[in-house]
Amino acid sequence: MGIDRVRWGIVATGNISTQFTRDLGLLTDDAVVTAVSSRSRQNADRFAAEFGIPNAYDDYRKLIDSGQVDVIYIGTPHPQHYAVARTALQAGIAVLCEKPVTLTARQARDLIAVAAQHKVLFAEAMWMRTNPVIRALFDDLAGGVIGEPQQVVADFAFYKPSLPSRLLDPALGGGSLMDGGIYPMTFAYMALGRPAEVKAVGSLTEDGIDLNVAMAWRYDTGAVAALTCGLRSQNPWVASISGPEGSLQLPHRFHHPSTTCARLLPERSGSTYPRMGLGTTMRQPQ
């Protein structure tokens, strides 16, 4: 006997929810979207019609109380993550929440505690962690192909003449760290773990929004990480981990790559994987 497909509810109908729902459609044997909610019933109805979703609501609470979902995906603006996630977890519904999962550490710790109390899954949608190319790179790292890692370098910065208003609004969790800096920081944490010391410099607006940030992380092992993020320059968006035997490198758009490059002494090798959707779900060659 097979298992039933997981019933998904989508909270918010913006671009990131659209991309996620489109990719869920690739997993027809495992998942089905059964409900969507938006603050606008018109937007919820439009989204439901586009993806063939049978239930549409104008309030996330109605979706959570509907009995139609096993798990929700939260694609709302950052400040709304906490309330939506907490309501779902208290109702015993699993949560996959966009990054950053909350705006404060206190909120994050509370959601983890609520999830544990109700014995339900709570996860941040840090899609980079699930990318098979990223996972293959960290398998190589764990296998010792470059020796003990000593340096991590990663950047994520971009420039647009007119930035979305949310990126410049403190009330909406704006700034480069919350939006793009989470990728190099996650990459370094995956490679080296929690640092013993963190130093940062940056350029801030009058409202305290970080536009340009550079970070240095130090580890008791002697390893270091150099990370940058920003909203003022078009950076390469690359990442690497280096050790005494060589380096593991990810190309442009390192947070969802289709190729890795290993520069080992004295050889050079790499791996390429076919992409499904945005790259959250990818299949390795047979």
C-alpha positions, 0 to 999 in steps of 0.5 A: 500500500502506498502512502497518501500525498502530503497536502500543502497549504501556501500562505501568500501569493507573491513571486516566491510562493509562485516559484515554490508552488510551481516546483511542487507541481514537479512532485506529483507522486509525493505532494499536492497543493490543497489550499492557498491564503492571501490577505486579498481574496482576489489574489487567493482566487487568482492563485488558486485558479492558476495552479488548480488549487481547490481551496482559497482563503483570505486569512491564513487562520482559515487555511490552518483551521480548514483541515485541508493541509498537513503542512504549510509553506510561508512566503509572506514578508519577513515580519509575518513569519513568526505569527503564521508559523506559531499559529500553525505549529500550535494547531499541529501543522508542519511548517516550512517557512521562508528565510529568514525564519524570524527577525529575532533569535528569541522568536526563532527559539520560541518556534522551535520550542512550540514545534517540539511541544507539539511534536511537529516539523518546523523548518526554514526554507533554506533551499541551498541546504537541500541542493544536491550539488551543495550536498555533493560538495559537502560530502567531498569536504567530509571525505577529506579531499581538501584536508582540514578546511582553513578558509571559506570565502563567499559573497552575495551582493547585487545592485538595482537602480530602484530597490524594492521598498521592503529592502529599505524598510526596517519594519519589513526586515530590510537590509542586505544581511536578512535578504542575501547575507543569509546565503554566505553565512549559511555556507560558512556555517555548513563548512566550519560550524559556529565561529568563536569570534565574529567581526563585521563592518558595514554601511548603513542608511539613516534608518539603520538599513545595512547596504554593504557588509563585510564579515570576518569569522574566526574559529578555534581550529585556526580557520577563518571565513571572509563573507560579504553581502550588499545592495550596492554592487554586482558581485560574482556570487561565488563561494569556495572552501580551501584546505591544504590539499586544494579547494572546493568551488561553486560558480556564479549563483552559488546558492543554487548551482548545477556545477561544482569545481574541485581544484585538487593538487595537482588535479582538477575535477568537477561534477554537473547535475541536471536541474529540476525547477529552481534547483531545490529538487535535482536528480543526480545522474544514474 
